[in-house]
Amino acid sequence: SVDERSLAELGPWPWSWDLIAELVDKINDAGAQLQIHDILYPAGERAFDDSLLNSLTESERSIIAQLPILQPQAETLRTGRLTNSVDGVACQNEAGVQLFPETRNFIGSPEKLAPVPKGHIVPIIDSDGAVRRIPAMVCVDGRAFPALALAPFFQLVGSGPWQAEIAPASGVFSPDQILTFDSYPGIKVPLDAEGNMRISFRKSPSAFRSISAVDVLTGNFDENVLDNVLVLVGATAFGLDDIVPTPYSGSSPGVELQARLLSSVLDEQVPYAPSGGWLIGAIACLLLAFISLQLALLRGRYAMLGLPLMAVFSPVLALGFHGVMLINF
């Protein structure tokens, strides 16, 4: 975590390339299987140093962020370069319907960082300002670029082309679409009709262990904690503007959302709204209506007591059913 203590002891962000390179090396030396940087290293802000490039490309064990911009812009904004599009994933179906969000604007990395694998960090901001979903892919110039939390499943098996498939699912309780990786046949990621993943808030923030960047740099931590694991590197300090509202908390660091996404894919617990949700709702309504009708036909005290009770308990039953479905599915 690039937290408040790290900024206080090591200086304000952005840090020097040499210092970031040292952090990357320390994580690699601790035995991390892969480190995923929820940090943009944009082109043009300052001269780029080869030290960070050498650290990030060591044994192909690092992934960094890139940012397609979905919000409308007054002018076209394209800086740096986007890399690591996915083969086998189309941006449109045969009918010309857009399968994923598309944009012309982006903030990429400098040309020197082209060899470093990347994933996007684009959120979907709901009407209440909270972040509950991210696009599995974002399309730029007809190419699909994967989310940062999905990039490890392409990178862990080698440096070949990234390949995946999107297929429609069938069944009332199935998602609208399913993403599968050619490199990991057993992993399936449910997507909605717009190609978005839902973020799981099943776990408490305390379920994710955080180590201050300054402790990593000074060696003040147990290296076994990082041995053979996936390590996320990101900002948790409020002053770095990577704090987002979520349904769980009014202020969560963006790197926590990446941890939630990554762990839910690994645990096969990515939540989704079933494609037959409307049918499930209709059946529940018809069932409650049928019970109410039977009470009305009985007349007398059954109707006099039963119908008011149904008016009170129907919403409770519906919400209870909804809660059971959310928890178990």
Secondary structure by P-SEA (a helix, b strand, c coil): cccaaaaaacccccccaaaaaaaaaaaaaacccbbbbccccccccccccaaaaaaaaccccbbbbbbbbccccccccccbbbccccccccccccccccccccccbbbbbccccccbbbbbbbbbbcccccccccccbbbcccbbbbcccccccccccccccccbbbbbbbccccccbbbbbcccccbbbbbcccbbbbbbcccccccbbbbbaaaaaaccccccccccbbbbbbbccccccccccccccccccaaaaaaaaaaaaaaccccccccaaaaaaaaaaaaaaaaaaaaaaacccccccaaaaaaacaaaaaaaaaaaaaacc
